[in-house]
Amino acid sequence: MLVLYRFAVTESETDDFSRDAETALTALAACDGYVRGGVGRAVDEDATWLLWTEWTGVGVYRRALGNYQVKMSTPLLSRALPEASGFEVLAECAPGDTPVRSGSDRSDDAEAARRESAR
């Protein structure tokens, strides 16, 4: 599972934002199920930043959000642009290879799954 948080960051906020993003990344990296992650800045748009993480599954990611250290990073995460942030990986491709598809973990009844996860 990939999680992509995009942020709008002014030039005057760059140093503070970068530090806060690295703190959030450190907290997330300490959680079970974390695979890897990073912080980046758009090459064509200085004000657009990204915090991305990869997880072994949606459940471990959701549990990570309940971690105390991650919650302390919530002020940063709450600044993310209001858009979808969690994505399941449906195909992967190694260098020089062809894409390999994987099955979806999504429920056939997405609304029932949302209600279940909200409990």
KEGU-33649 format. One record per residue (C-alpha): residue number from 0; residue in one letter; x negated, z negated, y. Coordinates in pm, 1 decimal, padded with zeros to 6 digits, m for minus. Example, Ala and Ser with C-alpha at 12.3 -4.5 7.8 and 13.67 -1.06 7.14 Angstrom:
// KEGU-33649
r n = 0, res = a, east = m01230.0, up = m00780.0, north = m00450.0
r n = 1, res = s, east = m01367.0, up = m00714.0, north = m00106.0
***
This chain:
// KEGU-33649
r n = 0, res = m, east = 00000.0, up = 00000.0, north = 00000.0
r n = 1, res = l, east = m00123.4, up = 00086.2, north = 00347.4
r n = 2, res = v, east = m00032.3, up = m00107.7, north = 00659.1
r n = 3, res = l, east = m00092.7, up = 00059.1, north = 00995.4
r n = 4, res = y, east = m00039.3, up = m00130.1, north = 01318.8
r n = 5, res = r, east = m00081.1, up = 00076.1, north = 01636.8
r n = 6, res = f, east = m00137.4, up = m00086.3, north = 01974.9
r n = 7, res = a, east = m00138.7, up = 00020.1, north = 02339.6
r n = 8, res = v, east = m00439.8, up = m00148.6, north = 02499.8
r n = 9, res = t, east = m00545.6, up = m00117.7, north = 02863.6
r n = 10, res = e, east = m00913.7, up = m00079.1, north = 02948.2
r n = 11, res = s, east = m00922.5, up = m00431.2, north = 03093.8
r n = 12, res = e, east = m00789.0, up = m00573.6, north = 02763.0
r n = 13, res = t, east = m01037.2, up = m00391.3, north = 02538.5
r n = 14, res = d, east = m01284.6, up = m00676.7, north = 02480.5
r n = 15, res = d, east = m01017.1, up = m00940.8, north = 02420.0
r n = 16, res = f, east = m00811.7, up = m00708.6, north = 02201.5
r n = 17, res = s, east = m01112.1, up = m00609.0, north = 01991.4
r n = 18, res = r, east = m01203.1, up = m00973.6, north = 01932.8
r n = 19, res = d, east = m00842.1, up = m01068.3, north = 01847.4
r n = 20, res = a, east = m00807.3, up = m00771.3, north = 01611.7
r n = 21, res = e, east = m01124.7, up = m00870.5, north = 01427.9
r n = 22, res = t, east = m00993.1, up = m01228.0, north = 01398.8
r n = 23, res = a, east = m00665.8, up = m01098.5, north = 01252.2
r n = 24, res = l, east = m00856.7, up = m00871.6, north = 01015.2
r n = 25, res = t, east = m01069.4, up = m01165.6, north = 00897.4
r n = 26, res = a, east = m00754.8, up = m01370.0, north = 00826.0
r n = 27, res = l, east = m00591.5, up = m01083.0, north = 00637.3
r n = 28, res = a, east = m00910.5, up = m01011.8, north = 00440.2
r n = 29, res = a, east = m00908.4, up = m01367.5, north = 00304.5
r n = 30, res = c, east = m00567.1, up = m01317.8, north = 00140.4
r n = 31, res = d, east = m00501.6, up = m01232.6, north = m00223.5
r n = 32, res = g, east = m00429.9, up = m00864.5, north = m00279.1
r n = 33, res = y, east = m00627.1, up = m00742.6, north = 00022.5
r n = 34, res = v, east = m00835.0, up = m00433.9, north = m00064.7
r n = 35, res = r, east = m00990.8, up = m00328.9, north = 00266.2
r n = 36, res = g, east = m00913.4, up = m00274.5, north = 00632.1
r n = 37, res = g, east = m01047.5, up = m00190.5, north = 00973.0
r n = 38, res = v, east = m00995.4, up = m00161.5, north = 01345.9
r n = 39, res = g, east = m01015.1, up = 00171.2, north = 01523.6
r n = 40, res = r, east = m00956.1, up = 00346.3, north = 01852.0
r n = 41, res = a, east = m00807.3, up = 00693.5, north = 01899.3
r n = 42, res = v, east = m01074.8, up = 00950.9, north = 01977.0
r n = 43, res = d, east = m00850.2, up = 01140.3, north = 02219.2
r n = 44, res = e, east = m00658.1, up = 00851.8, north = 02373.3
r n = 45, res = d, east = m00858.4, up = 00545.4, north = 02477.3
r n = 46, res = a, east = m00552.5, up = 00320.2, north = 02508.1
r n = 47, res = t, east = m00437.5, up = 00368.6, north = 02145.8
r n = 48, res = w, east = m00586.0, up = 00129.2, north = 01890.0
r n = 49, res = l, east = m00519.3, up = 00077.7, north = 01521.4
r n = 50, res = l, east = m00545.4, up = m00215.1, north = 01281.4
r n = 51, res = w, east = m00516.5, up = m00087.9, north = 00924.5
r n = 52, res = t, east = m00523.0, up = m00263.4, north = 00591.2
r n = 53, res = e, east = m00486.3, up = m00164.4, north = 00227.9
r n = 54, res = w, east = m00317.2, up = m00393.8, north = m00026.2
r n = 55, res = t, east = m00262.9, up = m00396.0, north = m00400.8
r n = 56, res = g, east = 00113.3, up = m00407.2, north = m00341.5
r n = 57, res = v, east = 00391.8, up = m00482.0, north = m00099.9
r n = 58, res = g, east = 00455.0, up = m00829.5, north = m00243.7
r n = 59, res = v, east = 00101.9, up = m00955.3, north = m00183.3
r n = 60, res = y, east = 00109.2, up = m00812.2, north = 00169.0
r n = 61, res = r, east = 00434.1, up = m00989.6, north = 00249.4
r n = 62, res = r, east = 00297.1, up = m01315.2, north = 00107.7
r n = 63, res = a, east = m00016.7, up = m01270.3, north = 00319.6
r n = 64, res = l, east = 00199.7, up = m01267.6, north = 00631.1
r n = 65, res = g, east = 00300.8, up = m01623.9, north = 00542.5
r n = 66, res = n, east = m00062.4, up = m01741.2, north = 00533.6
r n = 67, res = y, east = m00140.2, up = m01998.0, north = 00806.1
r n = 68, res = q, east = m00444.1, up = m01812.1, north = 00941.9
r n = 69, res = v, east = m00249.1, up = m01485.2, north = 00949.5
r n = 70, res = k, east = 00036.3, up = m01657.1, north = 01133.2
r n = 71, res = m, east = m00216.3, up = m01773.2, north = 01392.5
r n = 72, res = s, east = m00290.9, up = m01402.3, north = 01448.0
r n = 73, res = t, east = 00077.7, up = m01326.6, north = 01502.2
r n = 74, res = p, east = 00047.2, up = m01298.4, north = 01882.1
r n = 75, res = l, east = m00175.7, up = m00995.8, north = 01823.7
r n = 76, res = l, east = 00044.6, up = m00847.6, north = 01549.4
r n = 77, res = s, east = 00353.2, up = m00891.7, north = 01767.8
r n = 78, res = r, east = 00192.9, up = m00653.9, north = 02020.9
r n = 79, res = a, east = 00205.9, up = m00366.8, north = 01772.4
r n = 80, res = l, east = 00410.2, up = m00066.1, north = 01875.0
r n = 81, res = p, east = 00767.1, up = m00080.0, north = 01734.5
r n = 82, res = e, east = 00738.3, up = 00167.2, north = 01449.4
r n = 83, res = a, east = 00711.1, up = 00168.7, north = 01070.7
r n = 84, res = s, east = 00390.7, up = m00003.3, north = 00960.5
r n = 85, res = g, east = 00402.3, up = m00028.6, north = 00580.4
r n = 86, res = f, east = 00348.2, up = 00279.0, north = 00363.5
r n = 87, res = e, east = 00331.9, up = 00323.9, north = m00011.7
r n = 88, res = v, east = 00062.5, up = 00559.5, north = m00138.3
r n = 89, res = l, east = 00221.7, up = 00848.8, north = m00327.3
r n = 90, res = a, east = m00090.5, up = 01059.7, north = m00389.1
r n = 91, res = e, east = m00467.1, up = 01010.0, north = m00366.8
r n = 92, res = c, east = m00751.3, up = 01257.8, north = m00371.5
r n = 93, res = a, east = m01120.8, up = 01193.9, north = m00434.5
r n = 94, res = p, east = m01380.7, up = 01417.3, north = m00263.7
r n = 95, res = g, east = m01386.8, up = 01761.9, north = m00424.1
r n = 96, res = d, east = m01094.5, up = 01674.3, north = m00652.6
r n = 97, res = t, east = m00722.9, up = 01748.6, north = m00652.3
r n = 98, res = p, east = m00451.8, up = 01501.6, north = m00550.1
r n = 99, res = v, east = m00322.4, up = 01264.1, north = m00814.1
r n = 100, res = r, east = 00036.3, up = 01152.7, north = m00766.6
r n = 101, res = s, east = 00155.8, up = 00800.0, north = m00830.0
r n = 102, res = g, east = 00509.4, up = 00678.9, north = m00874.4
r n = 103, res = s, east = 00709.4, up = 00512.0, north = m00603.7
r n = 104, res = d, east = 00769.5, up = 00137.3, north = m00613.2
r n = 105, res = r, east = 01069.1, up = 00174.5, north = m00386.0
r n = 106, res = s, east = 01403.8, up = 00059.8, north = m00512.9
r n = 107, res = d, east = 01675.6, up = 00315.4, north = m00570.6
r n = 108, res = d, east = 01893.0, up = 00085.9, north = m00358.2
r n = 109, res = a, east = 01679.9, up = 00027.7, north = m00047.1
r n = 110, res = e, east = 01944.3, up = m00188.3, north = 00121.8
r n = 111, res = a, east = 01964.0, up = m00424.9, north = m00177.5
r n = 112, res = a, east = 01583.3, up = m00450.2, north = m00178.4
r n = 113, res = r, east = 01583.7, up = m00540.2, north = 00192.5
r n = 114, res = r, east = 01842.9, up = m00814.0, north = 00133.3
r n = 115, res = e, east = 01641.7, up = m00950.3, north = m00160.2
r n = 116, res = s, east = 01316.0, up = m00960.8, north = 00037.6
r n = 117, res = a, east = 01487.8, up = m01136.7, north = 00329.1
r n = 118, res = r, east = 01574.1, up = m01438.0, north = 00109.8
***
